[in-house]
Amino acid sequence: MSGTALRNQIRRLRFEHGEMTQDALARMVGVTRQTIIALEAGRYAPSLELAFRLARAFGVGIEAVFQDPASEPGAEVAAVDGPGNG
């Protein structure tokens, strides 16, 4: 997984779409069931391409599937050291 922890709604969306199985979703988006398991558990951050394929599979926008906790109101953003920041 990358340095950014993403939250996702994949499990909830699967159940809202006729209790779709992990295997069915995996086949729809062209990955293995193990990839879906890792995504749901938050152990894997998808490529941008896969994130869009997942959103299309559910008929929703990408933001309905993935959320960045750091972008929520009240979340602290770490300062980045760079020119002019010190």
VOMARMI-466770 format. One record per residue: x, z, y of N, C-alpha, C in turn. Coordinates in nm, 2 decimals, padded with zeros to 4 digits. Each point is the difference from the previous one (the first is absolute). Example, Ala and Ser with C-alpha at 12.3 -4.5 7.8 and 13.67 -1.06 7.14 Angstrom:
+--------+--------+--------+--------+--------+--------+--------+--------+--------+
!    n_u !    n_w !    n_v !   ca_u !   ca_w !   ca_v !    c_u !    c_w !    c_v !
+--------+--------+--------+--------+--------+--------+--------+--------+--------+
!  01.32 !  00.78 ! -00.57 ! -00.09 !  00.00 !  00.12 !  00.09 !  00.00 !  00.12 !
! -00.04 ! -00.07 !  00.11 !  00.09 !  00.00 !  00.11 ! -00.08 !  00.08 !  00.11 !
+--------+--------+--------+--------+--------+--------+--------+--------+--------+
//
This chain:
+--------+--------+--------+--------+--------+--------+--------+--------+--------+
!    n_u !    n_w !    n_v !   ca_u !   ca_w !   ca_v !    c_u !    c_w !    c_v !
+--------+--------+--------+--------+--------+--------+--------+--------+--------+
!  00.08 !  00.00 ! -00.12 ! -00.08 !  00.00 !  00.12 !  00.09 !  00.00 !  00.12 !
! -00.05 ! -00.06 !  00.11 !  00.08 !  00.00 !  00.12 !  00.00 !  00.14 !  00.07 !
!  00.06 !  00.01 !  00.12 !  00.01 !  00.13 !  00.06 ! -00.13 !  00.04 !  00.06 !
! -00.10 ! -00.08 !  00.01 ! -00.13 !  00.03 !  00.06 ! -00.10 !  00.03 ! -00.11 !
! -00.06 !  00.12 !  00.00 ! -00.11 !  00.03 ! -00.10 ! -00.13 ! -00.06 !  00.05 !
! -00.06 ! -00.09 ! -00.08 ! -00.13 ! -00.05 !  00.03 ! -00.10 !  00.07 ! -00.08 !
! -00.12 !  00.02 !  00.06 ! -00.11 !  00.05 ! -00.08 ! -00.08 ! -00.13 ! -00.03 !
! -00.07 !  00.01 ! -00.12 ! -00.09 ! -00.11 ! -00.03 ! -00.13 !  00.04 ! -00.06 !
! -00.09 ! -00.09 !  00.01 ! -00.14 !  00.03 ! -00.05 ! -00.03 ! -00.09 ! -00.12 !
!  00.10 ! -00.04 ! -00.08 ! -00.02 ! -00.10 ! -00.11 ! -00.09 !  00.06 ! -00.10 !
!  00.02 !  00.12 ! -00.04 ! -00.08 !  00.06 ! -00.11 ! -00.15 !  00.01 !  00.05 !
! -00.02 !  00.05 !  00.12 ! -00.14 !  00.01 !  00.05 ! -00.06 ! -00.14 !  00.01 !
!  00.07 ! -00.10 !  00.05 ! -00.05 ! -00.13 !  00.01 ! -00.04 ! -00.06 ! -00.13 !
!  00.09 !  00.02 ! -00.10 ! -00.03 ! -00.05 ! -00.14 ! -00.14 !  00.06 ! -00.05 !
! -00.02 !  00.13 !  00.03 ! -00.13 !  00.06 ! -00.05 ! -00.12 ! -00.05 !  00.08 !
!  00.03 ! -00.03 !  00.13 ! -00.11 ! -00.05 !  00.08 ! -00.03 ! -00.15 ! -00.03 !
!  00.08 ! -00.07 ! -00.07 ! -00.02 ! -00.13 ! -00.05 ! -00.02 ! -00.01 ! -00.15 !
! -00.11 !  00.07 ! -00.04 ! -00.04 ! -00.01 ! -00.13 !  00.09 !  00.07 ! -00.10 !
!  00.06 !  00.11 !  00.04 !  00.10 !  00.07 ! -00.09 !  00.10 ! -00.10 ! -00.06 !
!  00.05 ! -00.08 !  00.08 !  00.10 ! -00.10 ! -00.04 !  00.12 !  00.07 ! -00.07 !
!  00.05 ! -00.05 ! -00.11 !  00.11 !  00.06 ! -00.06 !  00.13 ! -00.04 !  00.07 !
!  00.10 !  00.08 ! -00.03 !  00.14 ! -00.03 !  00.05 !  00.04 ! -00.13 ! -00.05 !
! -00.03 ! -00.03 ! -00.13 !  00.05 ! -00.13 ! -00.06 ! -00.07 ! -00.11 !  00.07 !
! -00.13 !  00.01 !  00.03 ! -00.08 ! -00.11 !  00.06 !  00.06 ! -00.03 !  00.14 !
!  00.03 !  00.11 !  00.08 !  00.06 ! -00.02 !  00.13 !  00.13 ! -00.06 ! -00.01 !
!  00.08 !  00.04 ! -00.09 !  00.14 ! -00.05 ! -00.02 ! -00.01 ! -00.15 ! -00.03 !
! -00.09 ! -00.04 ! -00.09 ! -00.01 ! -00.15 ! -00.02 ! -00.05 ! -00.07 !  00.12 !
! -00.09 !  00.06 !  00.08 ! -00.05 ! -00.07 !  00.12 !  00.12 ! -00.03 !  00.10 !
!  00.09 !  00.09 !  00.01 !  00.10 ! -00.01 !  00.11 !  00.14 ! -00.04 ! -00.06 !
!  00.01 ! -00.02 ! -00.13 !  00.12 ! -00.06 ! -00.06 !  00.11 !  00.10 ! -00.02 !
! -00.03 !  00.12 ! -00.04 !  00.10 !  00.10 ! -00.03 ! -00.03 !  00.07 ! -00.13 !
!  00.08 !  00.09 ! -00.04 ! -00.03 !  00.07 ! -00.13 ! -00.09 !  00.13 !  00.03 !
! -00.06 !  00.05 ! -00.10 ! -00.08 !  00.12 !  00.01 !  00.10 !  00.12 !  00.05 !
!  00.12 !  00.00 ! -00.05 !  00.10 !  00.10 !  00.04 !  00.02 !  00.00 !  00.15 !
!  00.00 ! -00.12 !  00.06 !  00.01 ! -00.01 !  00.14 ! -00.11 !  00.07 !  00.07 !
! -00.12 ! -00.03 ! -00.04 ! -00.12 !  00.07 !  00.06 !  00.00 !  00.15 ! -00.02 !
!  00.05 !  00.04 ! -00.12 !  00.01 !  00.15 ! -00.02 !  00.10 !  00.06 !  00.10 !
!  00.11 ! -00.07 !  00.02 !  00.11 !  00.05 !  00.09 ! -00.06 !  00.00 !  00.15 !
! -00.07 ! -00.11 !  00.03 ! -00.06 !  00.00 !  00.14 ! -00.10 !  00.11 !  00.02 !
! -00.09 !  00.02 ! -00.09 ! -00.10 !  00.11 !  00.01 !  00.07 !  00.14 !  00.01 !
!  00.11 !  00.01 ! -00.07 !  00.07 !  00.13 !  00.01 !  00.09 !  00.02 !  00.12 !
!  00.01 ! -00.10 !  00.08 !  00.09 !  00.00 !  00.12 !  00.14 !  00.00 ! -00.03 !
!  00.04 ! -00.05 ! -00.12 !  00.14 ! -00.01 ! -00.04 !  00.06 ! -00.14 !  00.03 !
! -00.08 ! -00.09 !  00.05 !  00.04 ! -00.14 !  00.03 ! -00.07 ! -00.05 !  00.13 !
!  00.08 ! -00.05 !  00.09 ! -00.05 ! -00.06 !  00.12 !  00.00 ! -00.15 ! -00.03 !
! -00.12 ! -00.07 !  00.02 ! -00.01 ! -00.14 ! -00.04 !  00.07 ! -00.09 !  00.11 !
!  00.03 ! -00.12 ! -00.04 !  00.04 ! -00.10 !  00.10 ! -00.12 ! -00.03 !  00.08 !
!  00.03 ! -00.06 !  00.12 ! -00.11 ! -00.04 !  00.09 ! -00.09 ! -00.10 ! -00.07 !
!  00.05 ! -00.09 ! -00.08 ! -00.08 ! -00.10 ! -00.07 ! -00.09 !  00.07 ! -00.10 !
!  00.05 !  00.10 ! -00.08 ! -00.08 !  00.07 ! -00.09 ! -00.11 !  00.08 !  00.07 !
!  00.04 !  00.06 !  00.11 ! -00.10 !  00.08 !  00.07 ! -00.12 ! -00.09 !  00.05 !
!  00.03 ! -00.12 !  00.04 ! -00.11 ! -00.09 !  00.04 ! -00.08 ! -00.05 ! -00.12 !
!  00.06 ! -00.02 ! -00.11 ! -00.07 ! -00.04 ! -00.12 ! -00.09 !  00.11 ! -00.05 !
!  00.04 !  00.13 !  00.01 ! -00.08 !  00.11 ! -00.03 ! -00.12 !  00.01 !  00.09 !
!  00.02 ! -00.02 !  00.13 ! -00.11 !  00.01 !  00.10 ! -00.10 ! -00.11 ! -00.03 !
!  00.05 ! -00.12 ! -00.03 ! -00.09 ! -00.11 ! -00.03 ! -00.08 !  00.02 ! -00.12 !
!  00.06 !  00.07 ! -00.10 ! -00.07 !  00.02 ! -00.13 ! -00.12 !  00.09 !  00.02 !
!  00.01 !  00.09 !  00.10 ! -00.11 !  00.09 !  00.03 ! -00.09 ! -00.05 !  00.12 !
!  00.04 ! -00.11 !  00.06 ! -00.08 ! -00.05 !  00.11 !  00.00 !  00.08 !  00.12 !
!  00.12 !  00.07 !  00.03 !  00.01 !  00.08 !  00.12 !  00.13 ! -00.03 !  00.07 !
!  00.02 !  00.06 !  00.11 !  00.12 ! -00.02 !  00.08 !  00.11 !  00.09 ! -00.06 !
!  00.12 ! -00.04 !  00.03 !  00.12 !  00.08 ! -00.06 !  00.00 !  00.15 !  00.04 !
! -00.06 !  00.03 !  00.12 !  00.00 !  00.13 !  00.04 ! -00.10 !  00.09 ! -00.08 !
! -00.10 ! -00.07 ! -00.06 ! -00.09 !  00.08 ! -00.09 !  00.07 !  00.04 ! -00.13 !
!  00.10 ! -00.07 ! -00.03 !  00.07 !  00.03 ! -00.13 !  00.12 !  00.09 !  00.02 !
!  00.08 ! -00.02 !  00.11 !  00.12 !  00.07 !  00.02 !  00.00 !  00.07 !  00.14 !
!  00.05 !  00.12 !  00.01 !  00.01 !  00.07 !  00.12 !  00.14 !  00.06 !  00.01 !
!  00.05 !  00.00 !  00.13 !  00.13 !  00.06 !  00.03 ! -00.03 !  00.14 !  00.06 !
!  00.03 !  00.11 ! -00.07 ! -00.03 !  00.13 !  00.06 !  00.07 !  00.03 !  00.13 !
!  00.11 ! -00.07 !  00.02 !  00.08 !  00.02 !  00.13 ! -00.07 ! -00.06 !  00.12 !
! -00.10 ! -00.09 ! -00.03 ! -00.06 ! -00.06 !  00.12 ! -00.14 !  00.07 !  00.03 !
! -00.03 !  00.11 ! -00.07 ! -00.12 !  00.07 !  00.03 !  00.01 !  00.09 !  00.12 !
! -00.11 !  00.02 !  00.08 !  00.01 !  00.08 !  00.11 !  00.06 !  00.14 ! -00.03 !
!  00.09 !  00.05 !  00.08 !  00.06 !  00.13 ! -00.03 !  00.12 !  00.00 ! -00.09 !
!  00.03 ! -00.12 ! -00.06 !  00.12 ! -00.01 ! -00.08 !  00.12 ! -00.01 !  00.09 !
!  00.11 !  00.07 ! -00.04 !  00.12 !  00.00 !  00.08 !  00.08 ! -00.12 ! -00.04 !
!  00.05 ! -00.07 !  00.10 !  00.09 ! -00.11 ! -00.02 !  00.14 !  00.04 !  00.03 !
!  00.09 ! -00.02 ! -00.10 !  00.14 !  00.03 !  00.02 !  00.06 ! -00.09 !  00.11 !
!  00.09 !  00.06 !  00.08 !  00.07 ! -00.08 !  00.10 !  00.10 ! -00.08 ! -00.07 !
!  00.02 ! -00.12 !  00.05 !  00.10 ! -00.09 ! -00.05 !  00.12 !  00.00 !  00.10 !
!  00.12 !  00.03 ! -00.06 !  00.12 ! -00.01 !  00.09 !  00.03 ! -00.14 !  00.02 !
!  00.02 ! -00.03 !  00.13 !  00.04 ! -00.14 !  00.03 !  00.04 !  00.00 !  00.15 !
!  00.03 ! -00.12 !  00.05 !  00.04 ! -00.01 !  00.14 ! -00.10 !  00.06 !  00.09 !
!  00.04 !  00.09 !  00.09 ! -00.09 !  00.06 !  00.09 ! -00.07 !  00.12 ! -00.05 !
!  00.02 !  00.04 ! -00.12 ! -00.07 !  00.12 ! -00.06 !  00.10 !  00.12 ! -00.02 !
!  00.09 !  00.01 !  00.09 !  00.09 !  00.11 ! -00.02 !  00.08 !  00.03 !  00.11 !
+--------+--------+--------+--------+--------+--------+--------+--------+--------+
//
